[in-house]
């Protein structure tokens, strides 16, 4: 008598949509790769925007009068939207001596971790989130984003 194999458990598929309202960001394929590293079985939209849109979203949802580098809008269950402000990210990468891809990787991972419930409001939570970022970025081939580049 043949025995049946137990059905394989299927991991829920992850879905990453990339929207680019401005030019200059890394390719959609690379941004998807960054998001998928921190996104098991969830769905996220990455939207790359300019200063005006990022500033408007920050004013509306956080009552802050500036364009931030990244905003996360969770829908629940780890899914949501991550908005990335290209001009701010490009400026920060230059001033920190990082490649644009490395800084995008960090901020995409950071934003996706927020969707998964991480935050940095308390010191212990911030340290836990930083450790997760460092671990995920290492898997992507990037160094610790919290260390100053050599010569700085």
Secondary structure, 3 states (H helix, E strand, C coil): CCCCCCCCCCCCCCEEEEEECCCCCCCHHHHHHHHHCCCCCCEEEEEEECHHHHHHHHHHHHCCCCCCCEEEEEEECCEEEEEEEHHHHHHHHHHHCCCHHHHHHHHHHHHHHHHCCCCCCCHHHHHHHHHHHHHHHHHCCCCCCCCCCCCC
